[in-house]
Amino acid sequence: MRLETQVKQNSHCAVFSRNYSEHLDEAVEISNCNPKQPITFRSSVVWSSAKKAIETHGQRKIYFATVGDFNLVKYEGNLEKVELNPELNPQTAQELIMFDRAANYPIIIPK
């Protein structure tokens, strides 16, 4: 069974990802100052299963391990929105960039 199908059928699903500790630490600092402030992450991987989970079940928990730390989860958050290929939709890409600039927060770009 495909992962996307499993996600659609399981309402208890969550998302796991990896990122560099400096980006995750920066996200924690932003969240500590303003817990309701959404934080934008970019990925080189298409998150189609995560998007399907949100569309099907709503907001999901997301667990992050830092790059190089195997599967040890050190960060937890709420995943509210996934935009696949924002570069194909200039308006969406611009909204994400403007949102971050308006809040005076940088866009966090994983390497």
C-alpha positions as semicolon CSV with decimal commas, in nm:
position;residue;x (nm);y (nm);z (nm)
1;M;0,000;0,000;0,000
2;R;0,136;0,344;-0,092
3;L;0,231;0,580;0,189
4;E;-0,018;0,839;0,065
5;T;-0,300;0,581;0,089
6;Q;-0,193;0,478;0,440
7;V;-0,185;0,842;0,551
8;K;-0,533;0,900;0,410
9;Q;-0,671;0,600;0,602
10;N;-0,498;0,668;0,935
11;S;-0,620;0,970;1,130
12;H;-0,341;0,926;1,388
13;C;-0,059;0,997;1,144
14;A;0,217;1,250;1,204
15;V;0,505;1,382;0,994
16;F;0,875;1,317;1,046
17;S;1,147;1,530;0,890
18;R;1,512;1,621;0,926
19;N;1,665;1,965;0,929
20;Y;1,981;2,136;1,043
21;S;1,993;2,232;1,411
22;E;2,064;2,599;1,333
23;H;1,737;2,626;1,136
24;L;1,539;2,441;1,400
25;D;1,693;2,644;1,683
26;E;1,599;2,962;1,497
27;A;1,242;2,833;1,464
28;V;1,234;2,767;1,840
29;E;1,352;3,124;1,912
30;I;1,080;3,267;1,687
31;S;0,818;3,045;1,849
32;N;0,931;3,140;2,199
33;C;0,881;3,509;2,114
34;N;0,549;3,456;1,938
35;P;0,396;3,107;1,973
36;K;0,127;3,177;1,713
37;Q;0,378;3,289;1,447
38;P;0,383;3,036;1,162
39;I;0,731;2,948;1,039
40;T;0,806;2,876;0,676
41;F;1,033;2,587;0,584
42;R;1,140;2,492;0,235
43;S;1,235;2,145;0,126
44;S;1,400;1,987;-0,174
45;V;1,167;1,688;-0,124
46;V;0,801;1,697;-0,230
47;W;0,583;1,643;0,077
48;S;0,281;1,494;-0,102
49;S;0,197;1,254;0,183
50;A;0,213;1,533;0,441
51;K;-0,012;1,748;0,223
52;K;-0,260;1,458;0,188
53;A;-0,259;1,410;0,568
54;I;-0,345;1,776;0,627
55;E;-0,612;1,780;0,357
56;T;-0,769;1,464;0,499
57;H;-0,730;1,505;0,875
58;G;-0,635;1,870;0,935
59;Q;-0,333;1,998;1,123
60;R;-0,074;1,728;1,204
61;K;0,211;1,698;1,451
62;I;0,555;1,722;1,292
63;Y;0,863;1,574;1,454
64;F;1,214;1,683;1,356
65;A;1,544;1,507;1,401
66;T;1,857;1,704;1,331
67;V;2,066;1,605;1,032
68;G;2,328;1,351;1,144
69;D;2,141;1,248;1,461
70;F;1,990;0,930;1,316
71;N;1,621;0,921;1,409
72;L;1,637;1,093;1,747
73;V;1,349;1,342;1,759
74;K;1,452;1,666;1,928
75;Y;1,187;1,908;1,801
76;E;0,810;1,897;1,776
77;G;0,564;2,130;1,612
78;N;0,233;2,157;1,432
79;L;0,219;2,133;1,055
80;E;-0,065;2,351;0,932
81;K;-0,001;2,388;0,560
82;V;0,203;2,228;0,285
83;E;0,243;2,405;-0,045
84;L;0,379;2,178;-0,315
85;N;0,596;2,344;-0,577
86;P;0,527;2,706;-0,476
87;E;0,757;2,823;-0,755
88;L;0,492;2,703;-1,002
89;N;0,241;2,938;-0,843
90;P;0,404;3,282;-0,827
91;Q;0,120;3,429;-0,620
92;T;0,156;3,163;-0,348
93;A;0,535;3,196;-0,347
94;Q;0,504;3,574;-0,314
95;E;0,251;3,540;-0,030
96;L;0,487;3,312;0,163
97;I;0,779;3,550;0,113
98;M;0,574;3,858;0,203
99;F;0,433;3,684;0,510
100;D;0,781;3,620;0,643
101;R;0,905;3,970;0,557
102;A;0,600;4,133;0,715
103;A;0,670;3,947;1,037
104;N;1,040;4,043;1,020
105;Y;1,135;3,679;1,026
106;P;1,363;3,520;0,770
107;I;1,251;3,236;0,554
108;I;1,421;2,928;0,693
109;I;1,574;2,735;0,406
110;P;1,714;2,389;0,479
111;K;2,033;2,307;0,292
